[in-house]
Amino acid sequence: MKRRWMYVLVAALAVSCSTVVKGDPMSNALSSWSLSHRDMPAWGNLLHAWAYRDSLIVATDGYVISYSRASGAQQWAVEPPTDVAGVPLFCGATPTVVGGRIALAYGSETHDRFVDCTHAAVVDVDTGKLGWHTAIGDPREGINGAPNEAYLDIHGDLLHVGWDDFLSTHRMSDGVQQSKIALRHDTGRCSVLSMTSLHLVARCLGPGLPDLSIASVSATGRLTTVKDHAKATAGLAIMAGRLVSTSPPILWVLDNETAGVADYLVLSPTFEVAHRITGTGSDLAMTSLGPPNTEGGIRQFRTLVVDQTLVTVTVPYPGGPNRVVAYDLATGQRRWESHAENARIVMPVAVEGSTVVMAADVGLIRFSLTDGSVASIIPSPPHDGTSVLEDYRFVWADGRAYAIHNGHSTFLPLIYTMG
């Protein structure tokens, strides 16, 4: 039976009649705009989004589309290659644009937007043209067939691919595989859970094996520093883990013994546990970090890390407005907790200077990184999307936020600007 992701895509409940507000993409004055289901083809899950030159590039499981950030006008669109059986869907994306290119994994839909993720392709984001595409894994090699997701990262002239229990590299010039190593621990196999910025996290399967292994990866795709963690070293039995930051290395981990308990593990350069930031899914919004089939920065949409500070939020609802919380990574202790008057929900967007920018149902709010005091509020008119901000991911560019819904909806704005 194939592995299924634990993360639930929250259904949209409000109604929207948003339309595109046209503007001059060459103008210094940016227009406010939004896109609804009338402006975009249907899709299931958001994979990633990038601000690149004057564009907002959005990757979903169904396509990649570039929009003008000034006006929302579509610039180009790319669909997955059709060299797989059935309906092709994207199932992974590189977290950054490198040399004007991104890479995406894709495969054949099995059911309900689940994918046998078996191939990768490169897209030139300056032209919107699809480049090479190639197989990255044979389902017969997988632990339970093909995984539902692959992890991609570009380093120099190589594409790193984390696929099931393998790490491979492919030439960015033509996709030819250059290396492939199996992730093994004694007699057990270890499947990739997270990979970015030359760091990899894998879960090992089998009795007597560690719950999780974290490793640094060389630019040529070889494992270097490797550290295993189990309850004795991590402080809890780990069901799943994900990289929140690589500088410093921070893992989000879910407890395998106590339902709803999750921690942030702050690690040393050799991946020893330096501090545990403990919590539950309800008080630190830890158990809903993203929809299925996503990877990279867009997935950690409730955490921001800058220097020695981790900023996150308490869970939206029940019992009142959620709050902004900052932790000192040098000690693992809570540094401050704050909220803004009249803001019912706040979500992290970016760190700018000495402030953290938060999207709220009342607009964009800047909190001081030092003490959590409110530095400024830029009001935004309320609409259907602001009532469910937790269902959006945010890209920060041009001094404003671009909110992108995590799944296709016929009721809510799918993309809109704030600020």
C-alpha positions as CSV (number, residue, x, y, z in Angstrom):
1,M,0.0,0.0,0.0
2,K,1.4,3.4,-0.9
3,R,2.4,5.9,1.7
4,R,-0.1,8.7,2.2
5,W,0.7,12.1,3.5
6,M,-0.7,13.1,6.9
7,Y,-1.4,16.7,6.0
8,V,-4.9,17.7,5.2
9,L,-5.9,20.3,2.7
10,V,-8.5,22.5,4.4
11,A,-11.7,23.0,2.3
12,A,-12.6,26.5,1.4
13,L,-16.0,27.8,2.6
14,A,-16.4,31.4,1.7
15,V,-17.6,32.9,-1.6
16,S,-15.6,35.2,-3.9
17,C,-16.3,37.2,-7.0
18,S,-12.7,38.4,-7.5
19,T,-11.5,39.5,-11.0
20,V,-8.2,40.8,-12.4
21,V,-7.5,44.5,-12.1
22,K,-5.5,45.3,-15.2
23,G,-2.4,47.5,-14.9
24,D,0.7,48.5,-16.8
25,P,3.4,45.9,-16.1
26,M,6.1,48.4,-16.9
27,S,4.8,51.0,-14.5
28,N,6.5,51.8,-11.2
29,A,3.0,52.0,-9.6
30,L,1.8,48.4,-9.0
31,S,-1.9,47.7,-9.3
32,S,-3.8,45.7,-6.8
33,W,-5.2,42.6,-8.4
34,S,-6.6,39.2,-7.8
35,L,-7.4,36.0,-9.7
36,S,-10.3,33.6,-9.3
37,H,-11.2,30.2,-10.7
38,R,-12.5,32.1,-13.7
39,D,-9.0,33.3,-14.5
40,M,-7.1,30.1,-13.9
41,P,-7.5,26.4,-15.1
42,A,-8.4,23.9,-12.4
43,W,-5.7,22.3,-10.3
44,G,-5.4,20.4,-7.0
45,N,-2.4,21.3,-4.9
46,L,0.0,24.2,-4.7
47,L,3.6,23.0,-5.1
48,H,5.6,26.2,-4.9
49,A,5.8,29.9,-6.0
50,W,8.7,32.1,-6.9
51,A,9.2,35.9,-7.4
52,Y,11.5,36.1,-10.4
53,R,12.4,39.4,-12.2
54,D,9.0,41.1,-12.7
55,S,7.1,37.8,-12.5
56,L,5.2,35.7,-10.0
57,I,5.7,32.1,-11.0
58,V,3.2,29.6,-9.5
59,A,3.6,25.8,-9.7
60,T,0.6,23.6,-9.0
61,D,0.2,19.9,-9.6
62,G,-1.5,20.7,-12.9
63,Y,0.7,23.4,-14.5
64,V,3.3,26.2,-14.0
65,I,2.1,29.7,-14.9
66,S,4.0,33.0,-14.8
67,Y,2.1,36.2,-14.0
68,S,3.1,39.8,-14.2
69,R,3.5,41.0,-10.6
70,A,2.4,44.5,-11.7
71,S,-1.0,43.5,-13.2
72,G,-1.6,39.8,-12.8
73,A,-1.6,39.2,-16.6
74,Q,-0.5,35.7,-17.6
75,Q,2.9,35.6,-19.3
76,W,3.3,31.9,-20.1
77,A,2.1,28.4,-19.0
78,V,3.6,24.9,-19.0
79,E,1.9,21.6,-18.4
80,P,3.6,18.3,-17.4
81,P,5.1,16.2,-20.2
82,T,2.8,13.5,-21.4
83,D,5.3,10.6,-21.5
84,V,3.7,8.9,-18.6
85,A,0.6,6.7,-18.5
86,G,-2.7,8.4,-17.7
87,V,-3.1,11.9,-16.5
88,P,0.3,13.6,-15.8
89,L,0.7,15.7,-12.7
90,F,3.6,17.6,-11.1
91,C,4.7,16.2,-7.8
92,G,7.7,18.3,-6.6
93,A,9.6,21.4,-7.4
94,T,13.0,23.0,-6.7
95,P,12.7,25.7,-3.9
96,T,14.7,28.3,-5.9
97,V,15.2,29.6,-9.4
98,V,18.8,28.9,-10.4
99,G,20.3,30.3,-13.7
100,G,16.8,31.1,-14.9
101,R,15.6,27.5,-14.5
102,I,13.5,25.4,-12.2
103,A,13.0,21.7,-12.1
104,L,9.8,19.8,-11.4
105,A,9.0,16.2,-10.7
106,Y,6.0,14.7,-12.4
107,G,4.2,11.4,-12.9
108,S,0.9,9.7,-13.5
109,E,-2.1,10.4,-11.3
110,T,-3.3,7.3,-9.5
111,H,-6.4,8.7,-7.8
112,D,-7.6,11.9,-6.2
113,R,-4.5,13.9,-7.2
114,F,-2.1,11.3,-5.8
115,V,0.8,10.6,-8.1
116,D,3.2,7.9,-9.0
117,C,6.1,10.4,-9.0
118,T,8.7,9.0,-11.5
119,H,10.0,11.7,-13.8
120,A,11.6,15.2,-13.7
121,A,11.7,18.1,-16.2
122,V,13.4,21.5,-16.4
123,V,11.6,24.7,-17.3
124,D,13.3,27.9,-18.6
125,V,11.4,30.6,-16.6
126,D,12.6,33.4,-18.9
127,T,10.9,31.9,-21.9
128,G,8.4,29.5,-20.4
129,K,9.7,26.7,-22.5
130,L,10.0,23.1,-21.3
131,G,13.5,21.6,-21.5
132,W,14.7,18.1,-21.0
133,H,12.6,15.5,-19.1
134,T,13.7,12.1,-17.9
135,A,12.9,9.2,-15.6
136,I,14.2,9.6,-12.0
137,G,13.0,6.3,-10.6
138,D,11.6,2.9,-11.4
139,P,8.5,2.0,-9.3
140,R,9.9,-1.5,-9.0
141,E,12.8,0.0,-6.9
142,G,10.6,1.8,-4.5
143,I,9.8,0.6,-1.0
144,N,6.1,0.5,-1.8
145,G,6.2,1.3,-5.5
146,A,6.6,4.9,-6.7
147,P,6.4,7.6,-4.0
148,N,3.8,10.4,-4.2
149,E,6.5,13.1,-4.2
150,A,10.1,13.8,-5.1
151,Y,12.5,16.3,-3.7
152,L,14.5,18.4,-6.1
153,D,17.3,20.9,-5.6
154,I,19.7,22.5,-8.1
155,H,23.4,23.0,-7.2
156,G,25.7,24.3,-9.8
157,D,25.4,22.2,-12.9
158,L,23.7,19.3,-11.1
159,L,20.1,18.6,-10.2
160,H,19.8,16.6,-6.9
161,V,16.9,14.3,-6.7
162,G,15.6,12.6,-3.5
163,W,13.3,9.8,-4.6
164,D,12.0,7.2,-2.2
165,D,15.1,5.7,-0.7
166,F,17.6,7.0,-3.3
167,L,19.6,10.2,-3.8
168,S,20.6,10.8,-7.4
169,T,22.2,13.6,-9.5
170,H,21.4,14.6,-13.1
171,R,23.2,17.0,-15.4
172,M,21.3,20.3,-15.7
173,S,22.4,20.5,-19.3
174,D,20.7,17.4,-20.6
175,G,19.2,15.4,-17.6
176,V,21.7,12.5,-17.9
177,Q,22.1,10.8,-14.5
178,Q,25.5,11.2,-13.0
179,S,25.2,9.4,-9.7
180,K,22.8,7.4,-7.6
181,I,23.1,6.1,-4.0
182,A,20.7,4.0,-2.0
183,L,19.8,5.3,1.5
184,R,20.4,2.3,3.7
185,H,20.9,1.7,7.4
186,D,22.3,-1.8,8.0
187,T,19.6,-4.0,6.5
188,G,16.9,-1.3,6.5
189,R,15.9,1.2,3.9
190,C,15.5,5.0,4.6
191,S,13.0,7.1,2.6
192,V,13.5,10.8,2.0
193,L,11.2,13.0,4.0
194,S,12.8,16.4,3.3
195,M,15.6,17.8,1.2
196,T,16.8,21.4,0.6
197,S,20.0,23.4,0.7
198,L,22.4,20.4,0.7
199,H,20.6,18.9,3.7
200,L,18.5,15.7,3.7
201,V,16.2,14.0,6.2
202,A,15.2,10.4,5.8
203,R,13.0,8.0,7.9
204,C,14.4,4.5,8.3
205,L,12.0,1.6,8.2
206,G,12.5,-1.5,10.2
207,P,13.0,-2.8,13.8
208,G,16.0,-1.6,15.6
209,L,16.6,1.3,13.2
210,P,16.7,5.0,14.1
211,D,13.5,6.9,13.7
212,L,15.2,9.5,11.5
213,S,18.5,10.3,9.9
214,I,19.7,13.8,8.9
215,A,22.7,14.3,6.6
216,S,24.6,17.1,4.8
217,V,25.1,16.5,1.1
218,S,28.0,17.5,-1.0
219,A,27.5,19.4,-4.2
220,T,28.3,16.2,-6.1
221,G,25.5,14.3,-4.3
222,R,27.4,12.4,-1.7
223,L,26.3,12.1,2.0
224,T,28.8,13.7,4.3
225,T,27.9,14.4,8.0
226,V,25.2,11.9,9.0
227,K,23.4,11.7,12.4
228,D,20.8,9.2,13.5
229,H,18.1,10.1,15.9
230,A,15.7,8.0,18.0
231,K,13.9,8.7,21.3
232,A,17.1,8.5,23.3
233,T,18.7,11.4,21.4
234,A,15.7,13.4,20.2
235,G,13.7,13.2,23.4
236,L,10.6,11.8,21.6
237,A,9.8,8.9,19.2
238,I,9.7,10.5,15.8
239,M,6.9,9.7,13.3
240,A,7.9,12.3,10.7
241,G,10.3,15.1,10.2
242,R,10.9,18.1,8.0
243,L,13.6,20.7,7.6
244,V,12.4,24.2,8.7
245,S,15.8,25.8,8.3
246,T,19.3,24.7,7.4
247,S,21.1,27.7,8.9
248,P,20.9,26.9,11.7
249,P,19.5,23.3,11.1
250,I,16.0,23.0,12.6
251,L,13.7,20.0,12.3
252,W,10.0,19.9,12.8
253,V,9.2,16.5,14.1
254,L,5.9,14.7,14.9
255,D,5.7,12.5,18.0
256,N,4.9,8.9,17.2
257,E,3.6,8.0,20.7
258,T,1.5,11.0,21.7
259,A,-1.1,12.3,19.3
260,G,-0.9,15.9,18.4
261,V,2.5,16.5,19.9
262,A,5.2,18.1,17.7
263,D,8.6,19.7,18.4
264,Y,11.1,21.9,16.7
265,L,14.5,20.4,17.2
266,V,17.3,23.0,17.0
267,L,20.4,21.2,15.9
268,S,24.2,21.8,16.2
269,P,26.4,21.9,13.1
270,T,26.9,18.1,13.6
271,F,23.1,17.6,14.0
272,E,23.1,16.9,17.7
273,V,20.0,18.2,19.4
274,A,20.9,21.5,21.0
275,H,17.4,22.6,22.1
276,R,13.8,21.3,21.9
277,I,11.0,23.8,21.4
278,T,8.1,21.7,22.5
279,G,4.4,22.2,21.8
280,T,1.3,20.6,20.4
281,G,-0.5,21.0,17.1
282,S,-2.9,23.3,18.8
283,D,-0.7,25.8,20.5
284,L,2.0,26.2,17.9
285,A,0.1,25.3,14.7
286,M,2.6,22.6,14.0
287,T,0.4,19.8,12.5
288,S,-0.8,21.7,9.4
289,L,2.4,22.9,7.8
290,G,1.3,22.4,4.2
291,P,-0.8,20.4,1.7
292,P,0.3,17.2,0.1
293,N,2.9,17.1,-2.6
294,T,4.8,20.3,-1.7
295,E,8.4,21.0,-0.8
296,G,10.7,23.9,-0.2
297,G,10.0,27.3,1.5
298,I,6.3,27.4,0.6
299,R,5.7,24.4,2.8
300,Q,7.0,26.0,6.0
301,F,4.4,28.7,5.7
302,R,4.0,29.1,9.5
303,T,7.6,29.6,10.4
304,L,10.3,32.2,9.7
305,V,13.9,31.8,10.8
306,V,16.3,34.8,10.9
307,D,19.7,34.6,12.5
308,Q,19.0,33.2,16.0
309,T,15.3,33.7,16.0
310,L,12.4,31.5,15.0
311,V,9.1,33.2,14.5
312,T,5.9,31.2,14.3
313,V,2.2,31.6,15.2
314,T,-0.3,29.9,17.5
315,V,-3.1,27.9,15.9
316,P,-5.8,30.0,14.2
317,Y,-9.1,29.8,16.0
318,P,-10.6,28.3,18.4
319,G,-10.8,30.5,21.5
320,G,-9.8,33.8,19.9
321,P,-7.2,35.5,17.8
322,N,-3.9,33.7,17.1
323,R,-0.6,35.2,18.3
324,V,2.9,35.7,17.0
325,V,5.6,33.8,19.0
326,A,9.4,34.3,18.8
327,Y,12.0,31.8,20.2
328,D,15.6,32.4,20.9
329,L,17.5,29.6,19.0
330,A,20.6,30.0,21.2
331,T,18.6,29.0,24.3
332,G,15.4,27.4,22.9
333,Q,13.4,29.7,25.2
334,R,10.4,31.8,24.2
335,R,11.6,35.4,23.6
336,W,8.2,37.1,23.2
337,E,4.6,36.6,22.3
338,S,2.5,39.3,20.7
339,H,-0.7,40.2,18.8
340,A,-2.2,43.2,17.1
341,E,-5.4,44.8,18.2
342,N,-8.4,43.9,16.0
343,A,-6.4,41.2,14.1
344,R,-8.2,37.9,14.3
345,I,-5.6,35.9,12.4
346,V,-2.0,36.5,11.5
347,M,0.3,34.5,9.3
348,P,4.1,34.9,8.7
349,V,5.2,36.4,5.4
350,A,8.8,37.7,5.6
351,V,11.5,39.3,7.7
352,E,12.4,42.8,6.5
353,G,15.1,44.7,8.4
354,S,14.3,44.6,12.1
355,T,10.7,43.6,11.6
356,V,8.7,40.5,10.8
357,V,5.9,41.1,8.3
358,M,2.7,39.3,9.0
359,A,-0.5,39.0,6.8
360,A,-3.6,39.6,8.8
361,D,-7.3,39.9,8.2
362,V,-6.9,43.7,8.8
363,G,-3.8,44.1,6.4
364,L,-0.1,43.8,6.7
365,I,1.4,44.1,10.2
366,R,5.0,44.6,11.1
367,F,6.2,43.4,14.5
368,S,9.5,44.3,16.0
369,L,11.9,41.3,16.0
370,T,13.4,42.6,19.2
371,D,10.3,42.7,21.5
372,G,7.2,41.9,19.4
373,S,5.8,45.4,19.5
374,V,3.6,46.5,16.6
375,A,5.8,48.7,14.4
376,S,3.2,49.5,11.7
377,I,-0.1,48.4,10.1
378,I,-0.9,48.8,6.4
379,P,-4.7,48.3,6.2
380,S,-6.2,46.1,3.5
381,P,-9.9,45.9,2.6
382,P,-11.4,42.7,3.9
383,H,-12.7,40.1,1.4
384,D,-13.4,36.4,1.3
385,G,-9.7,35.3,1.3
386,T,-8.8,37.3,4.4
387,S,-11.2,35.2,6.4
388,V,-9.2,32.0,5.8
389,L,-5.6,33.3,5.7
390,E,-4.3,30.0,7.0
391,D,-5.2,28.4,3.7
392,Y,-2.8,30.7,1.8
393,R,1.0,30.8,1.1
394,F,2.7,34.1,0.8
395,V,5.5,35.4,-1.5
396,W,7.1,38.7,-0.5
397,A,8.3,41.0,-3.3
398,D,7.9,44.7,-4.3
399,G,7.2,45.7,-0.7
400,R,3.9,43.7,-0.7
401,A,2.6,40.2,-0.2
402,Y,1.2,37.9,-2.9
403,A,-1.2,35.4,-1.3
404,I,-1.7,32.1,-3.1
405,H,-4.3,29.6,-2.1
406,N,-3.0,26.1,-1.3
407,G,-5.7,24.4,-3.5
408,H,-8.1,25.2,-6.3
409,S,-11.3,26.8,-5.1
410,T,-14.4,28.1,-6.9
411,F,-15.3,30.2,-3.9
412,L,-12.1,32.1,-2.9
413,P,-9.6,34.3,-4.7
414,L,-6.8,32.0,-5.7
415,I,-4.1,34.7,-5.9
416,Y,-4.3,38.3,-4.6
417,T,-2.1,41.1,-3.6
418,M,-1.7,42.7,-0.1
419,G,-0.1,46.0,0.5
